[in-house]
Amino acid sequence: MLPDHLCRRDVPGLDEAILASEYALLERLSEDEVIAAVTSRRLLGAQSGGVWYVEAPSFCEERLAQLRRRQQQHFHGSNHNSHHPQSHPEPISEETAHARVLGLRGRVTLADIKRNYRERMLEYHPDRVAGLGPKLREVAEHETKKINAAYEFFTSKYSNRNA
């Protein structure tokens, strides 16, 4: 659950909502792309009071806080401070990294995790590239390890919630 200063809970149809513009920044999309995803029902969102909102991704708390800190630094002119060089991106959380590996966005279910896991394994499983060169087999093995680690991370997280 996100803290009150990072989300809204009064948007009809959404549990925890963030502004579509903030979601766009988090996902490196345009706001129009986010709104199009909501209107085509590829993304859970709603319009309330003339403003578009998106269901808050389960992994966005840390990223939203970082985004707001950067915006405040820019607004106050501290982005030119030598202690905060812009060339060093802030590290992402372990959950965000695993979500990217499995291609997860927004709120996810255990079924989403399993489906995305299977899709990624079909793409990268070493047995599928056994007849190809050693470098490609090495890449497939590396990706498979990342996919398995992400799957284990989320299945243990979700199984602990349901226990």
Steps between C-alpha positions, in 0.01 A plus 500: 500500500638838397518787748228764465739759357582271204153388392128558501244257630185686394511425127199280411602152383860525623650394832813713499531748217782715371481774241528371144776757445704353788443147371617616158822633654553176694455285191672740258186541294310805384188592691302445178633141479389435857153645437471293181594187699230583757230568240585178316492315835861382478563693822273551800414867538221755513423864448381694803432871509650542153831342612625158390618253765657155476493216751823530696749224411596288798864598456461875447527643854878528493506622140233764563690629801818523291314680223355755740842559663649566157217739415549688828876519441439637152240749626732625776799518268700237687533279192820691421647404836817293463370258765218389271642445152228431242714242320453241778149354496358393832509123550175311450353269760535124480125470441511746210791315341318166527178655365690622194650156440154343496340792317257573785323834526243634740325278745565136429355170606671169547345395166666802330834401648467140384385601151785748451749249639390237248515752214853608592616140542368421152715782367822434691518139619847358413346189341346723231846620389694177556597480132625858483839645586650503851450876547127471435474202735683705764257790456205261524637346820559843653147618410350175632673552834359854521151377406513223759621741770219744418241221504626371836497855641137564404362154577650508849369854551149413387489166679603677824213749455247222458631290790 
